[in-house]
Amino acid sequence: MRTITANELEELIKKGKELHLIDVREVHEVATGKIPGAVNIPLGLLEFRLHELDKSKEYIIICRSGARSGRAVQFLESRGYKAVNMVGGMLEWEGTVEKIF
């Protein structure tokens, strides 16, 4: 499984790279703040929202600690998608966050 650290992701964002971020935390968790531009698809709904994803793109998957995002990456890879796990999750994120509510 490919991984990226929170610091590495922050550097890519600062460089203006086109990124596809998916936050697999529950809605109430994301309400406390998410990485700007991340789309919230709770892990339990991921299989039902695969039609929203593009197999030609690479997705960076985010959760609270890196465990759920790791499961999401395994699931996506098993379905033919390209995905990278942000290890450490939002617990390690020191960059900007946007509030949903």
Number of C-alpha atoms within 10 A of each C-alpha: 9 12 16 15 16 20 14 12 18 16 13 13 16 10 9 9 10 8 15 15 21 24 28 25 23 16 13 10 14 25 14 12 15 24 21 14 14 19 16 21 20 21 19 13 12 18 14 10 11 14 9 8 14 11 16 9 12 15 20 22 31 31 28 21 17 21 16 21 28 23 15 26 25 17 16 21 15 10 12 10 18 18 26 22 25 30 23 18 22 22 12 15 20 11 16 10 16 14 11 12 8
